[in-house]
């Protein structure tokens, strides 16, 4: 279960990105909404949703929405989740958002993240407004009926409470050390 | 025909995958005994040559043979669908092809 609840403040972090930069959550204090997404390379659920995340970032970048992806998996047991492989994945898939490495897993533990992917959406004040999965169909983007993250982003941008503030994250478990 | 269905509890798709397997078996009208095995430890994964959940074998042969050297692990398995998308579930078509071999 996540350590932060709807209405709680975001937990700051400082993590390296695949582009060689260090990223602070506070770098995005000027955004209307920030989605912190725990994900990884190897998990088929994460991979099934990554094109949709790229599309969400593209669709909402102009409205002040920022996605941040974080990989916290133990790469010693899951080599596909190494920092080098993360760089390759980001390049291959054309990630248009930072892809950060939480090597010591402190950020995932602080958030209480359990799955990949798992979304924490914060509003302009850094308050958690949505937590859970991306949408209701990992298999087929054309068959999505509940676009939870998109709907929550729209709600946050309009200053409303998301109709669905929490869903169960669907995906692989985070691979702890 | 003997069908083995191996899964790892932490991967949420196994119930759906088993349902899909049983439906395709029924649609194909084949006589098949499905043996379901939960893989719980890394040691068991190695022993059963389990490369991820779910793994389905028809008469001992993986319906989508994994690449050589794929590590045995308690993890979710990625299947590449006919249209190139990645899914945690094998497609109905890949199950059907394996049953018709």
Interface residues (C-beta under 8 A of the other chain):
Chain A: X42 X43 X44 X45 X47 X48 X77 X78 X138 X139 X170 X171 X172 X173 X175
Chain B: X10 X11 X12 X73 X75 X76 X77 X78 X79 X85 X86 X87 X88 X89
